[in-house]
Amino acid sequence: MTPAPPDTSIRTLGPCRFSSPLHRIGGVDAPFKNDATDRILYHSHLLEDGRDCSTPSYEEAGPREMIYFDPAKTTVGIVTCGGLCPGLNDIIRGLVNRCHLQYGVTRTYGFRYGYEGLVQRYGHSPLLLRPHSVEQAHHFGGTMLGSSRGQQDIGEMVDTLEEMNVDILFVIGGDGTLRGAAELVKEIERRGLKKSVVGIPKTIDNDIRYLDKSFGFETAFAAAVQAVKCAYVEATGAVNGVGLVKLMGRDSGFIACYAALAGSNVDFVLIPEVPFDLDGEGGLLESLRHRLMKRGSAVIVVAEGAGQHLMDTGDATDASGNKRYGDIGHYLKDKINAFFKTRKTEVNLKYIDPSYIVRSVPANAQDNVYCSRLAQAAVHAAMAGKTGMLVGRWHGSFVHLPLELVIQGRRKVDPTQELWHSVLECTGQPALMR
């Protein structure tokens, strides 16, 4: 049965009374969008019963002819939260340049070290950002504003926005960060304030729902491919060589899948969405033994959230309230070595964990462009008074999505669809290792 269509309506702060300063860019009229007529369909294909589905649809991102905020009187804030990700500095640079150079907003503050920067008792003074201070930022990885994890007091954060007269807050982060942004919107509305909160989704795991991809993913899996290639070289250079690579992916295995497909020399891909057993005739260890007997080497790519059912990790949580996962990489390393030792079979296992290298590299050219366009779309939406939303790409177009819709769950690899079947074809691994 087809699920109920999502609510795609976007909240606005009120009527737009100011004419956009973007009427002519480079001597040509700006491609203004209309909320009612410029829509991107939610469905890109026929429904299961063959009917064409024209609803629901998303607002298409882009400049609006009339805007809510007076640029000369507008103050903007930017905050980056959560783990590092390629492209953060590109987004910051894009937001600052778009606000200053296109809209004429001269007060843009960068809040340091994530949501901590919005709580004054931590003492993180905000940075006044201008185009000259961000012009080289995109050449570097990480975030020039710093980041942090963990929940902060929503009331204190809104107090800071009020004291600094911040009209627009751009929140750059993943699932937990966007949940925090949704709470900020609720508190702002409870107080009757007219402030826009616009999210820009950031996650290496590519697990934001209703989006084609999140920024940084292209760069991350390209860097991950290099680690997989190194594992292959190590594995083929030794007797019964095994290259074991652990990649990011707490709950979604997209990086592991794409890295395996791009490298084309991986024998096993283990992801959170597909459970597996270690022992038994159909388990991973016996499957690995058969692969070594047949080929003499093997490469295993495992997402960090895979195989958690095999380990006793307790109920501990991290600063963001997420369950602490066991280290599946070291767990598999020890289990594989012990398995072959009991069978008196030589195995040469090389374990590679490139997580922090992948997270901290600068964005590649593809992500440079993507981040720039996301920043443009975010500024256009915020200046038009839209709030409680994020910008992203859907079916190749940039759109507006409600925060409440996106934070309801995570996007995952569907084991019944083409991506996972492509992985199975590429690796030749058993569909079920149980």
WOJO-V656922 format. One record per residue. RES is the residue in one small letter. D_CENTER is the distance of its C-alpha to the mean C-alpha in Angstrom with 2 decimals. Layout:
res=(RES & RES)
d_center=(D_CENTER & D_CENTER)
This chain:
res=(m & t & p & a & p & p & d & t & s & i & r & t & l & g & p & c & r & f & s & s & p & l & h & r & i & g & g & v & d & a & p & f & k & n & d & a & t & d & r & i & l & y & h & s & h & l & l & e & d & g & r & d & c & s & t & p & s & y & e & e & a & g & p & r & e & m & i & y & f & d & p & a & k & t & t & v & g & i & v & t & c & g & g & l & c & p & g & l & n & d & i & i & r & g & l & v & n & r & c & h & l & q & y & g & v & t & r & t & y & g & f & r & y & g & y & e & g & l & v & q & r & y & g & h & s & p & l & l & l & r & p & h & s & v & e & q & a & h & h & f & g & g & t & m & l & g & s & s & r & g & q & q & d & i & g & e & m & v & d & t & l & e & e & m & n & v & d & i & l & f & v & i & g & g & d & g & t & l & r & g & a & a & e & l & v & k & e & i & e & r & r & g & l & k & k & s & v & v & g & i & p & k & t & i & d & n & d & i & r & y & l & d & k & s & f & g & f & e & t & a & f & a & a & a & v & q & a & v & k & c & a & y & v & e & a & t & g & a & v & n & g & v & g & l & v & k & l & m & g & r & d & s & g & f & i & a & c & y & a & a & l & a & g & s & n & v & d & f & v & l & i & p & e & v & p & f & d & l & d & g & e & g & g & l & l & e & s & l & r & h & r & l & m & k & r & g & s & a & v & i & v & v & a & e & g & a & g & q & h & l & m & d & t & g & d & a & t & d & a & s & g & n & k & r & y & g & d & i & g & h & y & l & k & d & k & i & n & a & f & f & k & t & r & k & t & e & v & n & l & k & y & i & d & p & s & y & i & v & r & s & v & p & a & n & a & q & d & n & v & y & c & s & r & l & a & q & a & a & v & h & a & a & m & a & g & k & t & g & m & l & v & g & r & w & h & g & s & f & v & h & l & p & l & e & l & v & i & q & g & r & r & k & v & d & p & t & q & e & l & w & h & s & v & l & e & c & t & g & q & p & a & l & m & r)
d_center=(29.18 & 26.67 & 24.50 & 25.18 & 23.41 & 20.75 & 21.81 & 20.19 & 22.42 & 21.23 & 23.15 & 25.06 & 27.09 & 30.24 & 32.15 & 31.26 & 34.43 & 33.63 & 33.79 & 30.77 & 31.60 & 29.82 & 32.77 & 33.51 & 31.10 & 32.96 & 35.89 & 34.25 & 33.17 & 29.49 & 27.92 & 27.86 & 26.16 & 27.84 & 26.11 & 28.65 & 29.02 & 25.86 & 23.75 & 21.34 & 22.28 & 20.08 & 21.96 & 22.38 & 25.07 & 28.11 & 28.07 & 29.60 & 33.02 & 32.87 & 32.59 & 30.73 & 28.21 & 28.00 & 26.37 & 24.06 & 22.33 & 19.82 & 20.95 & 20.38 & 18.86 & 21.30 & 24.19 & 26.65 & 30.37 & 30.94 & 28.73 & 28.92 & 28.84 & 31.61 & 29.89 & 32.82 & 32.39 & 28.61 & 26.71 & 22.95 & 20.69 & 17.30 & 15.41 & 12.46 & 11.63 & 10.45 & 10.16 & 10.41 & 8.17 & 10.00 & 10.54 & 10.84 & 14.55 & 14.40 & 12.92 & 15.59 & 18.21 & 17.54 & 17.83 & 20.97 & 22.60 & 22.09 & 23.47 & 26.37 & 27.40 & 26.96 & 27.49 & 29.64 & 27.80 & 29.16 & 27.75 & 24.10 & 23.27 & 20.49 & 20.25 & 20.08 & 18.35 & 15.95 & 17.66 & 20.67 & 21.47 & 22.20 & 24.73 & 27.84 & 29.41 & 26.97 & 28.52 & 25.55 & 27.02 & 24.73 & 24.86 & 26.37 & 24.32 & 26.11 & 25.57 & 27.67 & 25.67 & 22.36 & 23.95 & 23.14 & 19.84 & 17.80 & 19.90 & 18.50 & 15.50 & 14.18 & 14.77 & 18.33 & 18.07 & 17.21 & 14.96 & 15.78 & 15.00 & 17.25 & 18.66 & 21.10 & 23.94 & 22.92 & 26.48 & 26.64 & 23.51 & 25.04 & 28.33 & 26.88 & 25.53 & 29.04 & 30.94 & 29.14 & 29.46 & 25.78 & 25.48 & 21.84 & 18.86 & 15.50 & 12.83 & 9.69 & 7.37 & 5.54 & 7.95 & 10.93 & 10.75 & 10.78 & 13.59 & 15.33 & 15.15 & 16.78 & 19.45 & 20.10 & 20.81 & 23.20 & 25.06 & 25.39 & 26.82 & 29.05 & 30.57 & 31.10 & 29.28 & 28.10 & 24.75 & 21.63 & 18.16 & 15.36 & 11.63 & 9.10 & 5.55 & 3.56 & 1.98 & 4.75 & 5.70 & 4.62 & 6.16 & 6.14 & 9.86 & 11.92 & 9.68 & 10.64 & 7.37 & 4.35 & 6.06 & 7.00 & 6.93 & 10.55 & 11.69 & 10.47 & 12.24 & 15.07 & 15.67 & 15.57 & 18.20 & 20.52 & 20.51 & 21.38 & 24.15 & 25.52 & 25.65 & 27.57 & 30.02 & 30.64 & 31.17 & 33.59 & 35.52 & 36.85 & 38.86 & 36.68 & 33.64 & 30.30 & 27.05 & 24.45 & 20.87 & 18.27 & 14.61 & 11.39 & 10.60 & 11.94 & 12.23 & 10.93 & 12.57 & 10.94 & 11.15 & 14.62 & 15.70 & 14.87 & 16.32 & 19.36 & 19.92 & 19.72 & 22.01 & 24.39 & 26.14 & 24.45 & 26.67 & 24.53 & 20.87 & 20.16 & 17.14 & 16.79 & 17.61 & 20.93 & 23.31 & 25.85 & 29.04 & 30.38 & 34.06 & 36.34 & 37.30 & 34.04 & 31.82 & 29.65 & 32.40 & 35.10 & 32.85 & 32.09 & 35.85 & 36.72 & 34.25 & 35.78 & 39.25 & 38.46 & 36.54 & 37.08 & 33.43 & 29.99 & 26.32 & 23.98 & 20.18 & 18.80 & 15.36 & 15.59 & 15.75 & 18.42 & 22.03 & 21.70 & 24.72 & 26.80 & 26.52 & 27.90 & 25.22 & 26.79 & 25.22 & 23.83 & 20.65 & 18.61 & 18.62 & 15.92 & 18.01 & 16.06 & 18.54 & 19.22 & 18.99 & 21.76 & 21.50 & 21.73 & 22.26 & 25.41 & 26.50 & 26.63 & 28.26 & 31.00 & 31.54 & 31.86 & 34.28 & 36.30 & 36.54 & 38.04 & 40.21 & 41.90 & 42.67 & 44.03 & 41.79 & 40.47 & 36.71 & 34.90 & 31.31 & 28.95 & 25.75 & 22.81 & 19.73 & 17.84 & 14.81 & 15.58 & 16.65 & 13.47 & 11.40 & 14.07 & 15.10 & 15.25 & 13.32 & 15.47 & 17.32 & 15.12 & 12.07 & 14.83 & 15.88 & 12.63 & 11.85 & 15.51 & 15.59 & 12.71 & 14.73 & 17.87 & 16.83 & 15.79 & 19.16 & 21.12 & 19.91 & 20.61 & 23.97 & 24.94 & 24.62 & 21.72 & 20.00 & 17.96 & 15.46 & 12.28 & 12.17 & 10.47 & 12.12 & 14.15 & 16.87 & 16.61 & 17.26 & 15.51 & 15.97 & 16.06 & 14.78 & 16.21 & 14.20 & 16.52 & 15.72 & 11.96 & 12.36 & 15.06 & 13.22 & 10.43 & 10.24 & 12.25 & 14.35 & 17.66 & 20.52 & 22.87 & 21.13 & 21.29 & 18.33 & 19.75 & 23.24 & 22.52 & 21.51 & 24.75 & 26.75 & 25.44 & 26.01 & 29.00 & 28.03 & 29.45 & 27.46 & 28.27 & 29.08 & 30.93)
